Amino acid sequence: MGKSENRVLVKLKSTESPYLYYTKKNKKNTEDRLELKKYDPVIRKHVLFKESK
């Protein structure tokens, strides 16, 4: 079994600071951009992270 081409590395950017978070997503199941609530260590609270290019 080789690498799956459906999984891609995406960059999530905090809406309140310059902090970036990297994760993988399945392009086949999630075609639109990700929006997740994650912990931002710069401002030390949970904020919305949006997928950027």
DSSP file (Angstrom, degrees, kcal/mol; ACC not computed):
  #  RESIDUE AA STRUCTURE BP1 BP2  ACC     N-H-->O    O-->H-N    N-H-->O    O-->H-N    TCO  KAPPA ALPHA  PHI   PSI    X-CA   Y-CA   Z-CA
    1    1 A M              0   0    0      0, 0.0     2,-0.1     0, 0.0     3,-0.1   0.000 360.0 360.0 360.0 132.7    0.0    0.0    0.0
    2    2 A G        -     0   0    0      1,-0.2     2,-0.1     0, 0.0     0, 0.0  -0.244 360.0 -59.2 -99.2-170.4    1.3    3.4   -1.0
    3    3 A K        -     0   0    0     -2,-0.1     2,-0.4     1,-0.1    -1,-0.2  -0.433  54.5-116.6 -70.8 144.9    0.5    6.9    0.2
    4    4 A S        -     0   0    0      1,-0.1     3,-0.3    -2,-0.1    -1,-0.1  -0.686  13.5-156.3 -83.4 133.8   -3.1    8.1   -0.2
    5    5 A E  S    S+     0   0    0     -2,-0.4    -1,-0.1     1,-0.2    22,-0.1   0.545  88.1  70.0 -85.7  -7.0   -3.6   11.0   -2.5
    6    6 A N  S    S+     0   0    0     20,-0.1    21,-3.3    21,-0.1     2,-0.5   0.805  85.0  77.5 -77.6 -29.0   -6.8   12.0   -0.8
    7    7 A R  E     +A   26   0A   0     -3,-0.3     2,-0.3    19,-0.2    19,-0.2  -0.699  62.8 176.3 -85.3 126.5   -5.0   13.1    2.4
    8    8 A V  E     -A   25   0A   0     17,-2.5    17,-2.2    -2,-0.5     2,-0.5  -0.949  33.2-113.5-129.6 151.5   -3.3   16.5    2.1
    9    9 A L  E     -A   24   0A   0     -2,-0.3     2,-0.3    15,-0.2    15,-0.3  -0.710  38.3-170.6 -82.0 127.4   -1.4   18.7    4.6
   10   10 A V  E     -A   23   0A   0     13,-3.5    13,-2.2    -2,-0.5     2,-0.5  -0.887  18.3-133.4-121.8 153.7   -3.4   21.9    5.3
   11   11 A K  E     -AB  22  52A   0     41,-0.7    41,-3.0    -2,-0.3     2,-0.5  -0.915  15.9-160.7-107.6 123.6   -2.4   25.1    7.2
   12   12 A L  E     -AB  21  51A   0      9,-3.8     9,-2.8    -2,-0.5     2,-0.4  -0.912   7.3-158.2-105.9 129.1   -4.8   26.5    9.8
   13   13 A K  E     -AB  20  50A   0     37,-3.0    37,-2.4    -2,-0.5     7,-0.2  -0.893  19.8-117.3-110.8 135.8   -4.4   30.1   10.8
   14   14 A S  E     - B   0  49A   0      5,-2.3    35,-0.2    -2,-0.4    34,-0.0  -0.378  12.3-142.2 -65.5 143.9   -5.6   31.6   14.0
   15   15 A T  S    S+     0   0    0     33,-1.9    -1,-0.1     1,-0.2    34,-0.1   0.607  99.1  37.9 -81.9 -11.6   -8.2   34.4   13.6
   16   16 A E  S    S+     0   0    0     32,-0.2    -1,-0.2     1,-0.1    33,-0.1   0.477 121.7  20.8-120.2  -4.1   -6.8   36.3   16.5
   17   17 A S  S    S-     0   0    0      2,-0.2    -3,-0.1    26,-0.0    -1,-0.1  -0.934  81.2-100.3-152.3 173.4   -3.0   35.9   16.3
   18   18 A P  S    S+     0   0    0      0, 0.0     2,-0.1     0, 0.0    -3,-0.0   0.383  75.1 129.9 -81.4   7.2   -0.3   35.0   13.7
   19   19 A Y        -     0   0    0     -6,-0.1    -5,-2.3     1,-0.0     2,-0.3  -0.348  43.2-155.4 -66.6 138.6   -0.1   31.4   15.1
   20   20 A L  E     -A   13   0A   0     -7,-0.2     2,-0.4    -2,-0.1    -7,-0.2  -0.886   7.6-165.5-116.1 148.2   -0.3   28.6   12.5
   21   21 A Y  E     -A   12   0A   0     -9,-2.8    -9,-3.8    -2,-0.3     2,-0.4  -1.000   9.3-151.1-132.7 130.7   -1.4   25.0   13.0
   22   22 A Y  E     +A   11   0A   0     -2,-0.4     2,-0.3   -11,-0.2   -11,-0.2  -0.867  26.6 150.1-107.4 137.4   -0.7   22.2   10.5
   23   23 A T  E     -A   10   0A   0    -13,-2.2   -13,-3.5    -2,-0.4     2,-0.3  -0.926  38.8-110.0-150.6 173.3   -3.0   19.2   10.1
   24   24 A K  E     -A    9   0A   0     -2,-0.3     2,-0.3   -15,-0.3   -15,-0.2  -0.853  28.6-173.8-109.9 147.9   -4.1   16.7    7.4
   25   25 A K  E     -A    8   0A   0    -17,-2.2   -17,-2.5    -2,-0.3     2,-0.8  -0.973  30.1-115.5-137.6 155.9   -7.5   16.4    5.9
   26   26 A N  E  >  -A    7   0A   0     -2,-0.3     4,-2.6   -19,-0.2     3,-0.4  -0.813  21.6-162.8 -90.5 110.0   -9.2   14.0    3.5
   27   27 A K  T  4 S+     0   0    0    -21,-3.3    -1,-0.2    -2,-0.8   -20,-0.1   0.787  86.8  59.9 -65.3 -27.4  -10.0   16.1    0.4
   28   28 A K  T  4 S+     0   0    0    -22,-0.2    -1,-0.2     1,-0.2     3,-0.2   0.893 116.8  29.8 -68.6 -39.6  -12.5   13.4   -0.8
   29   29 A N  T  4 S+     0   0    0     -3,-0.4     2,-0.6     1,-0.2    -2,-0.2   0.801 126.8  41.8 -89.2 -32.4  -14.7   13.8    2.3
   30   30 A T     <  +     0   0    0     -4,-2.6    -1,-0.2     1,-0.2     4,-0.1  -0.826  60.2 160.6-121.3  90.3  -14.0   17.5    3.1
   31   31 A E        +     0   0    0     -2,-0.6    -1,-0.2    -3,-0.2     3,-0.1   0.845  58.7  65.2 -81.4 -34.5  -14.0   19.5   -0.1
   32   32 A D  S    S-     0   0    0      1,-0.1     2,-0.1     0, 0.0     0, 0.0  -0.291 101.1 -74.2 -84.4 175.3  -14.6   22.9    1.5
   33   33 A R        -     0   0    0      1,-0.1     2,-0.2    18,-0.1    -1,-0.1  -0.360  48.3-113.8 -73.8 145.9  -12.2   24.7    3.9
   34   34 A L        -     0   0    0     -4,-0.1    17,-2.2    -3,-0.1     2,-0.4  -0.499  26.2-174.5 -78.1 144.5  -11.8   23.6    7.5
   35   35 A E  E     +C   50   0A   0     15,-0.2     2,-0.3    -2,-0.2    15,-0.2  -0.927  16.7 167.3-137.6 113.6  -12.8   25.8   10.4
   36   36 A L  E     -C   49   0A   0     13,-2.1    13,-3.4    -2,-0.4     2,-0.7  -0.938  37.2-126.5-129.1 148.1  -11.9   24.4   13.8
   37   37 A K  E     +C   48   0A   0     -2,-0.3     2,-0.3    11,-0.2    11,-0.2  -0.865  45.8 161.2 -91.8 117.4  -11.8   25.7   17.4
   38   38 A K  E     -C   47   0A   0      9,-2.2     9,-2.5    -2,-0.7     2,-0.4  -0.825  44.5 -89.6-131.4 167.7   -8.3   25.0   18.7
   39   39 A Y  E     -C   46   0A   0     -2,-0.3     7,-0.2     7,-0.2     5,-0.0  -0.678  32.6-153.5 -81.9 130.3   -6.1   26.2   21.5
   40   40 A D  E  >> -C   45   0A   0      5,-2.5     4,-1.4    -2,-0.4     5,-1.2  -0.912   4.8-165.4-105.2 110.2   -3.9   29.2   20.6
   41   41 A P  T  45S+     0   0    0      0, 0.0    -1,-0.1     0, 0.0     5,-0.1   0.697  83.4  64.5 -70.7 -17.3   -0.7   29.3   22.8
   42   42 A V  T  45S+     0   0    0      1,-0.2    -2,-0.0     3,-0.1   -25,-0.0   0.944 120.7  19.5 -69.9 -47.7    0.1   32.9   21.8
   43   43 A I  T  45S-     0   0    0     -3,-0.2    -1,-0.2     2,-0.2     3,-0.1   0.437 105.2-127.9-102.2  -0.9   -3.1   34.4   23.4
   44   44 A R  T  <5S+     0   0    0     -4,-1.4     2,-0.3     1,-0.2    -5,-0.1   0.887  71.2  87.4  57.7  49.6   -3.6   31.3   25.7
   45   45 A K  E   <S- C   0  40A   0     -5,-1.2    -5,-2.5    -7,-0.1     2,-0.4  -0.971  83.7 -84.6-159.5 169.8   -7.3   30.6   24.9
   46   46 A H  E     + C   0  39A   0     -2,-0.3     2,-0.3    -7,-0.2    -7,-0.2  -0.662  53.3 163.9 -82.5 130.6   -9.4   28.6   22.4
   47   47 A V  E     - C   0  38A   0     -9,-2.5    -9,-2.2    -2,-0.4     2,-0.4  -0.869  42.3 -84.0-138.5 170.8  -10.1   30.5   19.1
   48   48 A L  E     - C   0  37A   0     -2,-0.3   -33,-1.9   -11,-0.2     2,-0.4  -0.638  37.3-160.2 -80.7 132.2  -11.3   29.7   15.6
   49   49 A F  E     -BC  14  36A   0    -13,-3.4   -13,-2.1    -2,-0.4     2,-0.4  -0.952   5.9-161.2-112.9 133.4   -8.7   28.5   13.1
   50   50 A K  E     -BC  13  35A   0    -37,-2.4   -37,-3.0    -2,-0.4   -15,-0.2  -0.904  24.7-108.0-117.1 143.9   -9.4   28.8    9.4
   51   51 A E  E     -B   12   0A   0    -17,-2.2     2,-0.3    -2,-0.4   -39,-0.2  -0.478  39.3-172.9 -68.9 132.8   -7.7   26.9    6.6
   52   52 A S  E      B   11   0A   0    -41,-3.0   -41,-0.7    -2,-0.2   -18,-0.1  -0.781 360.0 360.0-121.1 169.2   -5.5   29.1    4.5
   53   53 A K              0   0    0     -2,-0.3   -41,-0.1   -43,-0.1    -2,-0.1   0.477 360.0 360.0 -77.4 360.0   -3.6   28.4    1.3
